[in-house]
Amino acid sequence: MNHRYDESSSSFDYKTYTPQHRDVVICFDGSVFLITNGKLFGPTAYVLAGSTSDQTMIFLKYQGMSLEEVVSMIHKNHGIQKVERGFKSIIKNMIKPTIGF
């Protein structure tokens, strides 16, 4: 695991987190990912905001054999700050970068 991010600075506990379909993962570097367990692509993380987003498309960023593997890659490369669940969170995090919050 990459220790670039101080895990003690957040109330999020990566070790006890169980990823679920449609979780919104917010990272220390400002990246926001939507993780899904889709039938077509399998476990996938899509960029909602961050350095690889141009605010006109949602990019597929990470894929793995399980949601845990996808979340592990996100945590290793970006450091997970918190996770939000629910449809309102998905919509909020898709619209927020577009309107400049």
Steps between C-alpha positions, in 0.01 A plus 500: 500500500621847420538710815500841330181585683467514876223253575463633853392843371164362390218326680474257206631151582617326182561169677136457607339648189289263289447647153154495348364563153458876435719627784653843444865502612651840584881516514756724668627633164153625399413207277148359520415153374176310451553128548264256334470126462355505151415208276681636195831624645498326839634677810593847378586845635389799293654845549238759598748774589874541515800552280386257230149642468420764240142546632344390170542124537528241771817298451554139592811504716550173690376146442555185701370156578310623807380825654760454775779491240371817333476681835850380590639654179322828572631507858854418389511773233284775648435432870133465593370781721136394526226298332145616437207280410167563334356636180502862627873476564564377145299785347660759730852386414426492127355852498738669747804518264281627217368801690833576666459414870 
